[in-house]
Amino acid sequence: MPGHLYILVSLALFFIGTTGVLLRRNALFVLMSVELQLGAGSLALLTFARGLGDQKGHVVAFFVMALAAAEAAVGLAIVVSVYRTRRQIDLDGINELRN
């Protein structure tokens, strides 16, 4: 498969993730959209690394996946904690925690 098709898929996934972050008010959907954006970035990074014949891109993509897993764990823990106290995970309600 040519590399430009991978880049197009990565671009589509990134824009879907960006749309999810900007339009959704549910914290779980926002976290999933951020994960989608990180996956799209990793796909683009791996595509460029494959095209250049460089293995450093694969190492960086591995660290991006580890960072995405940590972000998901911490984000989900925060969402569960907020749900236990507020009984909602709407981002507008979470914004009220500042008071």
C-alpha positions, 0 to 999 in steps of 0.5 A: 500500500502506498504511504500517502494512503496511510497519511490520508487515513491518519488525517481522517482519524485526526479530524474525527478525533478533533471533531469529537473533542470540540463537539462532545460534552461527555468526558468519556467521548472526549477521552476517546477522541484524544486517544484517536488523535494520538493514534492518528499521530502515531500512524503518520509518524510510522508512515514517515519512518517507514518511508525514510527507512529510519527506525527512530520513528518506531521508537517514538511511536512506542513511547506515544502509545505508552503515553496514550495508555497512561493518559487513558488510565489517569483520565478514566480515574478522574472521570470515575472519581467525578462520577462518584461525587457528582453522578454526572460526567458532563464537562460543564458540570466538571467545570463547576469544580473550581468553585 
